[in-house]
């Protein structure tokens, strides 16, 4: 069985790659230095939908990339890619949740939840640091109070991550009255994956799971550099996720959750990530050829 240990994948265990390949710094972007919006209603609304209100791509929209007409319904979802519309569709989802957006002087787009507790920032154009050789595209964060200058936790996602998983994660965060707090343990994350047919790692059954095709893994590991968290202690553990369609080839996407991210928040990401339900795509990742199944097309 192929090892899924993050130590093997990112911390130097993969031949020819060092831990710094997993997280190399160009410029770190943080939402802490930007103002929080003030809202009149201090009560956080609880949203009922279990899936994010993603808007379909419109071919006549000049602000969206031009995509082929054919729509493919594909599985598994973790290899489906982002259809090259990760910024647009996640932005649509955040707008549908009522998050307010500001363009920044660093050419990023900052979204803040109605109660000011959560932030999401599209930072790809700001030349952020890298995860697994891929630039970070979205950074999510949560505060204990809207007036707090410091975030309690951060989560980072590169291009290529399936937008359905990230959108459902945002719906779950938006519905939390205290997004910085959680009582669940690590088993919550693994249970969400095994319920979808993923397999626990033989050597690390309490911290690591992989998909049945051994192309994607989720693992509780020592955090790579530059992952920011309110807990300043060194050698903290945090959840890492990645897709590697071909062993030794470039990653399709990577994600990193800082140590204080509640386990149930991570579970809200990995559960839709591992869903067997086909998703629509117009552009299929080349690296997934032979591993991605086209269920239907139109």
N, C-alpha and C positions, 0 to 999 in steps of 0.2 A: 504493500500500500504506500502511495506517495506521501511523503512527510508534508504536513501543512503548517509546521511550526513557523511562527513569525521570525524566530531566531534564525531559522534556515532561510527564510525568504528575504528578509530585509536587513537583518543585523549582521550580515557578512557571511552567512552560511551558504548562500547561493554563490557558486563559483564565479569569480570575476567581478563580483559586486560587493561593495562595503556597505556598512550601515548608512554612510553619508549618501549613498545612491538613493536610499529610501527617502531621505529628507535633506535636500541641499538648499541653502539659502541664497536667494537673490535679493529679495526685499520682503519684509514681513508686513502684512496689512492687518490692522486691528480696528474694530469699530469703537473702541473705548474713547477715542479722542473726538468722536462726533456727538453732537447734541442729541438728547432723547426728546421725543415729542411729548407734549403735555396733553393729557386727555381729560375731559370733564367727568367721565364716568369711571370711577375707580374699580368697578366690578368687571372682571374679565368674562366675556361671553363664552359659553361652552357650545361648540359647534357639533352638530349631530352627524354630518356625513363622515363615512369611514374612508372615502377616497377623495382625493383632491379634485377640484373643478378644473381640469385641464382643458384648454381651448384648442380646437383642431387647427392645424396649420392651414392658412389660406393662401393659395398659390399667387394671388394678385397682390399680396401685401409686400411692398417694396422693402420693408424692414426685416423680412424673414429670408433665409437662404432659399434659393430656388431648388426644389427637390423633384425627383422623378415622379411621374403620375402613378406608378404602380405602388400599391400598398401591400406589404407582406405581413402576415400574422405569424409570429415566430415564437419559439421556445427553445431553450430555457431563457428566462427573463434576464438573468445575470450576465448573459452574453449578448444581449440585444443591442447594447450601446445606447447612445442618447439621441440618435437621429440627427445630430448636429443642430439641435434646437433646445439645448439644455437651458440656456439663458432665457429664451422666450417663454417656454412652457412653465418653468418654475416662476418666472415673473408673473405670468398669468395666474398661476395658482395662488401666489401671495396676494395679488390684487383682489382675487375672488374671496380671500379670507379677510379682506379689509386692512391689510398692512399698507402703511404709507411709504412712499419711495422718494428718495432724494438722489440725484446724480452728485458725485463728489468731484473735487478738484483733481483727484487722483485717477479719474476716468473709471471709477467704480460706480455701482448702483447699490445704494443702501436701503433696505426695507426694514421697518420697525413695526412690531405688532401693536394693535390698538392700546394695550395697557402698558406699553413701553418696556416689557420684561424681556422680550426676545428680539433678536436681530438676525438678518440674513443679508449677506453682501456678495454681490457678483464682483470678484476681484481679478478675473483673468487678465484684463487689460492693464493691470497695475504691476505686472511682472512679479507675481508672488513666489514664494518658495515652492519646492517640488516635493511630491510624494511618489516614490517609485519611478522617478524620471519623468513624471507628468506634472504640469503646473496645476496648482490649486485653482479651481474655478469658483466654488461657493464656500463661504465660511458662515456657519451658524453659531449663535451664542445665546446665552441666557443670563439674566441678572436676578438677584434676590429681591431687589427693589428698583423701580423705574428711575429713581434718582441716583442710584449707585453708579460710580464711575468705573467700577471693575466688574468684568464678567466672571461668573462662577465657572462656566465651562465653555469650550469651543469644540466644534466639529468641522472637519474639512473634507471636501469632495473634489475630485479631479473631473475633467471632461471624460465622457464615456460612461459615467455611472447612469444606470437606467433611471429616467426621470420619474417613472411611476413610484419607485421606492423613495426617492427624495421628496416628492410631493406628498406622499402619505405620511412621511416623517414630519413634515411641516404641519399637516393637519393635526397630528397627535400632539405636537408641541403647542400649537395654538389653543388646543382644548384643555391644556394643563393649567390649573390655577397657580401651581407652584412648579414651573418648569425646571427649576434648579434643584428640586428635592425628589427623592424616590426611595422607596422601601424595599424594592425587589433586589434579588441577588443575581449573580452571573448566570445561574441556571435558567433564568427567564429568557435570556438571549439564546442559549443552546436549545431550550425547549421549543422556541419559536422556529428554529431551523429544522430540528428533527421532526417536528410536526409536518413539515413540508417535504420530508424525505431526505434531508441532508444527513450525513454520517459523522458521528463523533470520531475524532482522531484516536487511534489505538493507544498512542503513548500519552496523549493529553486529553482524555475524554471530558474533563471538567472545564476546559478553557478553549477548545478548538473544534470546529466542525467544517466539513468540506462538502461540496455538492457531489452527487453520485458520479459525475464525469471527471472529478478531480481537476476542475479548471478554475474554481473559485473557493475562497476560504474566508472564514471569520474567526478571529483569534484574539484572546486577551493576552497582551504582550507589554513589555517595557516600551514606554512611549519613545518615539524618535525625537530628535531635536526640534525645537521651534514650535512644538505643540503647546499652546498656552492654556493654563489652568489656574484657578485661584489658589490651589494648593501648591506652595512653592517647594515642597520636598523633592529631592532627586529620586530617580529610579522608580517613578510611579508607573502603574499599570493602566492601560487603556485598551479599548477594543479597536482592532484594525481589521479592515476588510479589503479584499482585492480580487481581481479576475486576471488570470493568466492563461489564455486559451491554448497557448503552445508553451511547453516547458522550456525556459531559457530565453524565450522571446519577450519583447516589450509587453508590459502590462496593458490591459484594456482600460482599466480604471483602478483607482485606489481611494480609500476613505480612512480617516483617522478620527477617533473620538478621544478627547482629553479625559483625564482620570476621574473628574467629577461629574461626567455625563451620567445621569441615572441609567441603570440597566434597562428599565422599561422603555426609555427613549431609544436606546440602541435596538431593542426588540422591535420597536415600531418601524425601524428601517429595514432590518433583516427579514422580517416576515413577508412584506411585499416583494422584497428582492428575490426570495426563494419561491415565490408563488409559481405554480405550474401553468397558470392561465396564460395563453398566448397574448402577445402585445403587438400593436401595429407599428411597422417601420417602413420608411421609404428608402432609407440608406442602411445597408447591412455592413457591419465591420468586416474588413477583409480577413482579419486574423481569426475569425470564427468560422471560416469555411470548413465544412465537414463536421462541425460541432453544433451549429445552429440549425434547427429544424424549421422549415417553412411549412406551417400547417395549412395555410390558405393564402391566396393572393387575389387582388382585384385591380 
